[in-house]
Amino acid sequence: MLKKLRVAMVGCGRIAEMYREVFKEIKDQVEVVYAIDTKITRAEEFASHFEGCKAAEDYRECFDKNIDVIHIATPHYLHPIIAIDAMKHKINVLTEKPIAVSLEDADKMIKVSKEEGVKLGVIFQTRYVKGCMELKKLIEEGKLGKILSARSYLSWSRSDDYYADSDWKGTWDKEGGGVLIDQAIHSIDRVQWLIGSDMEWIEGTVANRFHKIVDVEDVAEAFVKFKNGCLYHLYACNCYSYDAPIEIEIVGEKGKVGLKQDLAWVEIEGEKPYEIREGYDGLSVGPNYWGCSHITQIKDYYESIIEDKPVFIDGKEGKKALQLVKGIYESSKAGKRIYLD
């Protein structure tokens, strides 16, 4: 039997509910040694689910305890601070999205991971949805031919109370933005991964149309030109009446494919249209838009450590969606198209 990985959970807020259930599900693979949160009562509640788990307020307390992995689920601006500190102590890091608030911090994280010889991973669990994986395979096999265009639509709901109850949500310095960097970044990540090409230019706008309690955007639209010729249109807002299913479509010369939340569909010329349902063989906890693939990504990340294999969504991969988001912010502020190297 393989030695259990010793892990610390840093940040025991809302999303930690998912990690708690994942750790319970894979208890033969993981030993939860620390639960850490600046609000000690949250850390204590999380720790109470695991025998021998210690609650603490300072993440640095676990550095000398032979920790194999630190999971980061803190406010966005803290991701690089904690990750770099942990990696310099030879601890592997799996952080929630976004990798960081700035591209400069993302680059620092990637650099330290390489220098210290530790694994850096970024949570984009929706890539692991069965249908999304199947669509990627079809595209790579050339079943769609040349990719022509893509679109993603996200229309969700976030109340003023959602922002009022947080000391970091809805801030440029701590969250890094609004609907783009928080809610839409998952669909943005999936689209750019499915397209599989570097970006040529970005042109977009952001605005705050409804949430006057904050300064960040609650509406965004953009066009992105990829170097393979694909033109991607995205729209996102979090001032709708409910969390409508995310819709993604990729169009090629020979057909089109897409996702409606976790349901994938395929229409290829000369073939009968079909759907790929997730099957929910993963772990479903919390809001349905979290999906059920956190467990799949976490297990895959652990395997990369145990077998010393490359991390599927490593720092460089995790940076790509942030680069697109930041490009939209830059374009909107400058009022012009932004070209990338």
C-alpha positions in Angstrom: 0.0 0.0 0.0 1.3 3.4 -0.9 2.1 5.9 1.8 -0.7 8.3 2.4 -0.1 11.9 1.4 -0.1 14.3 4.3 -2.1 17.4 3.4 -3.1 20.8 4.8 -6.2 22.7 3.9 -5.6 26.4 3.9 -8.8 28.3 3.7 -11.9 26.6 5.2 -14.6 28.8 3.7 -17.4 27.9 1.3 -15.5 25.8 -1.3 -13.8 23.8 1.6 -17.1 21.8 1.8 -16.1 20.1 -1.4 -12.6 19.3 -0.2 -13.9 17.9 3.1 -16.1 15.4 1.2 -13.3 14.6 -1.3 -10.9 13.8 1.6 -13.5 11.6 3.2 -14.0 9.8 -0.1 -10.3 9.1 -0.6 -9.4 8.5 3.0 -7.1 5.6 2.0 -4.9 8.0 0.0 -4.8 11.1 2.2 -4.2 12.1 5.8 -5.6 15.5 6.6 -3.0 16.9 9.1 -4.0 20.6 9.2 -7.0 22.8 8.7 -6.0 26.4 8.6 -8.1 29.6 8.4 -7.8 33.1 9.8 -11.2 32.5 11.4 -10.3 29.7 13.8 -13.9 28.5 14.2 -14.0 27.6 10.5 -10.7 25.7 10.8 -11.9 23.9 13.9 -15.1 22.8 12.2 -13.2 21.4 9.2 -10.6 19.7 11.4 -13.4 18.0 13.5 -14.1 15.7 10.5 -10.6 14.1 10.5 -9.0 12.2 13.3 -5.7 13.9 14.5 -6.3 17.0 12.3 -5.1 20.2 14.0 -6.8 23.6 13.5 -4.7 26.7 13.1 -4.9 30.3 12.1 -1.4 30.7 10.5 -0.6 28.5 7.5 3.1 28.6 8.3 2.5 26.5 11.4 2.4 23.4 9.2 5.7 23.9 7.3 7.8 21.7 9.6 5.2 18.8 9.8 6.3 16.8 6.8 3.3 18.1 4.7 3.2 16.7 1.2 0.5 19.0 -0.2 -1.0 22.3 0.7 -4.5 23.0 -0.8 -5.2 26.7 -1.1 -8.8 28.0 -1.0 -8.2 31.5 0.3 -9.1 34.9 -1.2 -7.5 35.2 -4.6 -4.7 37.7 -3.7 -3.3 35.3 -1.1 -2.8 32.4 -3.6 0.7 33.5 -4.7 1.8 34.5 -1.2 1.0 31.2 0.4 2.0 29.1 -2.6 5.4 30.6 -3.0 6.1 30.4 0.7 5.0 26.7 0.8 7.0 25.8 -2.3 10.1 27.3 -0.9 9.6 24.8 2.0 9.5 22.0 -0.6 5.7 21.5 -0.3 3.6 20.8 -3.3 0.7 23.2 -3.9 -2.7 22.8 -5.5 -4.5 26.1 -5.5 -8.1 27.1 -6.4 -8.5 29.3 -9.4 -7.4 31.9 -10.4 -3.7 31.0 -10.0 -3.2 34.7 -8.9 -4.6 38.2 -9.4 -1.7 39.3 -11.6 0.3 37.7 -14.4 3.5 38.7 -12.6 2.6 36.8 -9.5 1.6 33.8 -11.7 5.0 33.9 -13.3 6.7 34.0 -9.9 4.7 30.9 -8.8 5.7 29.0 -11.9 9.4 30.0 -11.5 9.5 28.9 -7.8 7.8 25.6 -8.6 10.6 24.8 -11.2 13.4 26.1 -9.0 12.2 24.1 -5.9 11.3 20.9 -7.9 7.8 20.8 -6.5 4.4 20.3 -8.2 2.2 23.4 -8.7 -1.4 22.7 -9.8 -4.4 25.0 -10.4 -8.0 23.9 -9.9 -10.0 24.0 -13.1 -12.1 21.0 -12.3 -14.6 21.5 -15.2 -12.0 20.4 -17.7 -12.3 16.9 -16.2 -16.0 16.6 -17.0 -16.4 13.4 -19.1 -18.1 15.3 -22.0 -15.4 18.0 -22.0 -12.7 15.4 -22.2 -14.5 13.7 -25.1 -14.9 16.9 -27.0 -11.2 17.6 -26.6 -10.4 14.2 -28.1 -12.7 14.8 -31.1 -11.1 18.1 -31.8 -7.6 16.8 -31.5 -8.5 13.9 -33.8 -9.6 16.4 -36.4 -13.2 15.3 -36.5 -14.3 19.0 -36.7 -11.7 20.0 -39.2 -10.4 23.5 -39.0 -11.8 25.3 -35.9 -13.6 28.4 -37.1 -15.3 29.9 -34.1 -16.4 29.5 -30.5 -18.7 31.1 -28.0 -19.4 30.9 -24.3 -22.4 32.4 -22.4 -22.6 32.7 -18.6 -25.6 34.4 -17.0 -25.6 33.9 -13.3 -26.9 35.7 -10.2 -25.0 37.3 -7.4 -26.8 39.5 -4.9 -25.5 42.6 -3.2 -25.5 40.5 0.0 -23.0 38.2 -1.7 -20.6 41.0 -1.8 -21.6 42.7 1.4 -20.9 39.5 3.4 -17.3 39.4 2.2 -14.3 41.6 2.9 -12.6 40.6 -0.4 -15.2 39.7 -3.0 -15.9 42.5 -5.4 -12.5 44.2 -5.0 -9.9 44.8 -7.6 -7.0 44.3 -5.3 -8.1 41.2 -3.4 -10.4 39.4 -5.9 -8.8 40.8 -9.0 -12.1 41.7 -10.7 -15.7 40.5 -10.8 -17.7 38.2 -13.0 -14.8 37.4 -15.3 -12.1 36.4 -12.8 -14.5 34.7 -10.4 -17.5 33.1 -12.2 -16.6 33.0 -16.0 -13.0 32.0 -15.7 -14.0 28.3 -15.7 -15.8 28.5 -19.0 -13.0 30.7 -20.4 -10.5 28.0 -19.4 -12.5 25.3 -21.0 -12.9 27.2 -24.3 -9.2 28.1 -24.7 -8.2 24.5 -23.8 -10.6 23.0 -26.3 -9.4 25.4 -29.0 -5.8 24.5 -28.3 -4.1 27.6 -29.7 -2.3 30.6 -28.4 -4.1 34.0 -28.6 -3.4 36.6 -31.2 -5.5 39.5 -29.9 -8.2 40.4 -27.4 -10.9 43.1 -27.7 -13.5 43.5 -25.0 -15.4 45.7 -22.5 -16.4 45.3 -18.9 -19.0 47.3 -17.0 -20.8 47.5 -13.7 -24.5 47.7 -14.6 -26.2 46.5 -11.4 -24.0 46.0 -8.4 -23.4 49.5 -7.2 -22.1 48.2 -3.9 -18.8 47.3 -5.6 -16.6 48.7 -8.3 -15.8 45.5 -10.2 -17.6 44.4 -13.4 -20.8 42.5 -13.4 -21.1 42.3 -17.2 -18.4 41.5 -19.8 -18.1 40.8 -23.5 -15.2 40.1 -25.7 -13.9 38.8 -29.0 -10.6 36.8 -28.9 -8.7 35.8 -32.1 -6.6 32.7 -31.7 -3.5 32.0 -33.9 -5.2 29.0 -35.5 -7.8 31.4 -36.9 -10.6 30.7 -34.4 -12.7 33.7 -33.3 -14.1 33.3 -29.8 -17.0 35.4 -28.5 -17.7 35.4 -24.8 -20.4 37.0 -22.7 -20.7 36.9 -18.9 -22.9 38.6 -16.3 -23.8 37.9 -12.7 -26.9 40.0 -12.6 -29.3 37.5 -14.0 -32.3 36.2 -12.1 -30.7 32.7 -11.5 -27.6 30.6 -12.3 -28.5 29.6 -15.8 -26.6 26.6 -17.3 -23.3 27.7 -18.9 -23.3 27.3 -22.7 -20.2 26.6 -24.8 -20.0 25.9 -28.5 -17.1 25.1 -30.8 -17.7 25.3 -34.6 -15.4 23.6 -37.2 -15.5 23.1 -40.9 -17.0 19.6 -40.4 -19.4 20.2 -37.6 -19.9 21.6 -34.1 -19.8 20.5 -30.5 -20.7 22.1 -27.2 -21.5 21.9 -23.6 -24.6 23.0 -21.6 -23.3 22.9 -18.1 -21.9 19.3 -17.9 -24.0 17.9 -20.8 -21.9 17.6 -24.0 -23.4 17.4 -27.5 -21.9 16.5 -30.8 -23.0 17.3 -34.4 -20.6 16.1 -37.0 -21.4 16.0 -40.8 -22.4 12.6 -41.9 -22.9 11.2 -38.4 -25.9 11.0 -36.1 -26.0 13.7 -33.4 -25.4 12.5 -29.9 -24.9 13.6 -26.3 -22.4 12.7 -23.6 -23.8 12.8 -20.1 -21.5 13.2 -17.2 -22.9 10.2 -15.3 -22.0 11.7 -12.0 -19.5 9.0 -11.1 -17.6 11.8 -9.4 -18.6 13.6 -6.2 -21.4 16.2 -6.2 -21.3 18.6 -3.3 -22.6 22.2 -3.1 -24.0 24.3 -5.9 -24.5 22.3 -9.2 -22.1 24.7 -11.0 -19.2 23.3 -8.9 -19.8 20.1 -10.9 -18.5 16.7 -9.6 -15.0 16.7 -10.9 -13.0 18.2 -8.0 -12.3 14.7 -6.8 -11.1 13.7 -10.3 -8.6 16.5 -10.5 -7.4 16.1 -7.0 -6.8 12.4 -7.5 -5.0 13.1 -10.8 -2.8 15.7 -9.1 -1.9 13.3 -6.3 -1.0 10.7 -8.9 1.4 13.2 -10.5 3.2 13.5 -7.1 3.3 9.8 -6.3 4.4 8.8 -9.8 6.4 12.0 -10.4 4.5 12.8 -13.6 3.8 16.2 -15.1 0.7 18.0 -13.6 -2.1 18.2 -16.2 -3.2 21.7 -15.1 0.1 23.1 -13.9 1.1 26.7 -13.4 1.6 27.4 -17.1 -1.8 25.9 -17.9 -3.5 27.7 -15.0 -2.1 31.0 -16.2 -3.8 30.9 -19.6 -7.3 31.7 -18.5 -5.9 34.5 -16.3 -4.1 35.9 -19.3 -7.3 36.1 -21.3 -9.2 37.7 -18.4 -6.5 40.3 -17.8 -6.4 41.0 -21.5 -10.1 41.8 -21.5 -9.6 44.2 -18.5 -6.7 45.9 -20.3 -8.6 46.2 -23.6 -11.7 47.7 -21.8 -9.6 50.2 -19.9 -7.6 51.2 -23.0 -10.6 51.2 -25.3 -8.7 49.2 -28.0 -7.7 45.8 -29.2 -4.8 44.2 -27.3 -2.2 42.2 -29.3 -0.3 39.4 -27.6 3.2 38.3 -28.3 
